[in-house]
Amino acid sequence: MVNLGVSLGGLAAVIAVQVDTTFAYSLLIAGNAISFAGCAAVVAMLPRTEPNRTEPNRTEPNRTEPQPTAGKT
C-alpha cells in the first residue's frame, strides 16, 4: 500500500511539474491535505483499547552488587 501511495504521489507531482501552473501545484497540495485527512479519519475510527499493563518480573533476584563489564578485569 505504501508503494502505491508513493507511486501515485510521484505521478501527480510529475504531472504538476509538466503542466507548470499555479492551479496544478494547488491541486497537488490539496491532494496531499486530503490524503492526510483520510489517514486521520482511519486512525479516528480505530477502536479504543486499554493499555496492556504487565507486572514486573519478580522471579529474578535484586542485584545490588556491580556487574563486571566487558574488557575490564
VEXKE-99237 format. One record per residue (C-alpha): chain; x, y, z. Coordinates in nm, 3 decimals. Example, Ala and Ser with C-alpha at 12.3 -4.5 7.8 and 13.67 -1.06 7.14 Angstrom:
# residues 2
<site palum="A" xx="1.230" yy="-0.450" zz="0.780"/>
<site palum="A" xx="1.367" yy="-0.106" zz="0.714"/>
***
This chain:
# residues 73
<site palum="A" xx="0.000" yy="0.000" zz="0.000"/>
<site palum="A" xx="0.290" yy="0.236" zz="0.073"/>
<site palum="A" xx="0.443" yy="0.172" zz="-0.268"/>
<site palum="A" xx="0.112" yy="0.254" zz="-0.435"/>
<site palum="A" xx="0.082" yy="0.581" zz="-0.242"/>
<site palum="A" xx="0.438" yy="0.685" zz="-0.324"/>
<site palum="A" xx="0.388" yy="0.594" zz="-0.690"/>
<site palum="A" xx="0.065" yy="0.789" zz="-0.723"/>
<site palum="A" xx="0.213" yy="1.088" zz="-0.541"/>
<site palum="A" xx="0.515" yy="1.086" zz="-0.768"/>
<site palum="A" xx="0.294" yy="1.060" zz="-1.074"/>
<site palum="A" xx="0.084" yy="1.354" zz="-0.957"/>
<site palum="A" xx="0.399" yy="1.558" zz="-0.891"/>
<site palum="A" xx="0.533" yy="1.483" zz="-1.241"/>
<site palum="A" xx="0.204" yy="1.593" zz="-1.394"/>
<site palum="A" xx="0.201" yy="1.913" zz="-1.186"/>
<site palum="A" xx="0.558" yy="1.996" zz="-1.292"/>
<site palum="A" xx="0.481" yy="1.929" zz="-1.658"/>
<site palum="A" xx="0.167" yy="2.145" zz="-1.654"/>
<site palum="A" xx="0.356" yy="2.414" zz="-1.458"/>
<site palum="A" xx="0.060" yy="2.622" zz="-1.348"/>
<site palum="A" xx="-0.037" yy="2.757" zz="-1.010"/>
<site palum="A" xx="-0.361" yy="2.561" zz="-1.029"/>
<site palum="A" xx="-0.174" yy="2.232" zz="-1.082"/>
<site palum="A" xx="0.051" yy="2.296" zz="-0.781"/>
<site palum="A" xx="-0.252" yy="2.397" zz="-0.575"/>
<site palum="A" xx="-0.424" yy="2.071" zz="-0.668"/>
<site palum="A" xx="-0.112" yy="1.881" zz="-0.563"/>
<site palum="A" xx="-0.111" yy="2.049" zz="-0.221"/>
<site palum="A" xx="-0.487" yy="1.998" zz="-0.182"/>
<site palum="A" xx="-0.448" yy="1.629" zz="-0.268"/>
<site palum="A" xx="-0.178" yy="1.595" zz="-0.004"/>
<site palum="A" xx="-0.404" yy="1.760" zz="0.255"/>
<site palum="A" xx="-0.691" yy="1.528" zz="0.161"/>
<site palum="A" xx="-0.464" yy="1.223" zz="0.199"/>
<site palum="A" xx="-0.364" yy="1.337" zz="0.549"/>
<site palum="A" xx="-0.729" yy="1.393" zz="0.639"/>
<site palum="A" xx="-0.809" yy="1.043" zz="0.514"/>
<site palum="A" xx="-0.534" yy="0.893" zz="0.730"/>
<site palum="A" xx="-0.662" yy="1.088" zz="1.031"/>
<site palum="A" xx="-1.014" yy="0.958" zz="0.968"/>
<site palum="A" xx="-0.890" yy="0.600" zz="0.958"/>
<site palum="A" xx="-0.698" yy="0.644" zz="1.284"/>
<site palum="A" xx="-1.001" yy="0.811" zz="1.446"/>
<site palum="A" xx="-1.216" yy="0.508" zz="1.362"/>
<site palum="A" xx="-0.982" yy="0.261" zz="1.533"/>
<site palum="A" xx="-1.131" yy="0.112" zz="1.848"/>
<site palum="A" xx="-1.014" yy="0.243" zz="2.182"/>
<site palum="A" xx="-0.831" yy="-0.014" zz="2.388"/>
<site palum="A" xx="-0.689" yy="-0.021" zz="2.737"/>
<site palum="A" xx="-0.311" yy="-0.034" zz="2.767"/>
<site palum="A" xx="-0.168" yy="-0.379" zz="2.826"/>
<site palum="A" xx="-0.026" yy="-0.347" zz="3.176"/>
<site palum="A" xx="0.206" yy="-0.620" zz="3.288"/>
<site palum="A" xx="0.352" yy="-0.679" zz="3.631"/>
<site palum="A" xx="0.729" yy="-0.662" zz="3.663"/>
<site palum="A" xx="0.911" yy="-0.993" zz="3.666"/>
<site palum="A" xx="0.964" yy="-1.067" zz="4.037"/>
<site palum="A" xx="1.136" yy="-1.404" zz="3.989"/>
<site palum="A" xx="1.486" yy="-1.261" zz="3.936"/>
<site palum="A" xx="1.682" yy="-1.159" zz="4.246"/>
<site palum="A" xx="1.754" yy="-0.792" zz="4.302"/>
<site palum="A" xx="2.123" yy="-0.750" zz="4.223"/>
<site palum="A" xx="2.279" yy="-0.467" zz="4.417"/>
<site palum="A" xx="2.645" yy="-0.552" zz="4.354"/>
<site palum="A" xx="2.807" yy="-0.410" zz="4.039"/>
<site palum="A" xx="2.821" yy="-0.641" zz="3.742"/>
<site palum="A" xx="3.155" yy="-0.700" zz="3.561"/>
<site palum="A" xx="3.188" yy="-0.510" zz="3.236"/>
<site palum="A" xx="3.335" yy="-0.648" zz="2.915"/>
<site palum="A" xx="3.704" yy="-0.585" zz="2.862"/>
<site palum="A" xx="3.780" yy="-0.486" zz="3.222"/>
<site palum="A" xx="3.926" yy="-0.726" zz="3.476"/>
***
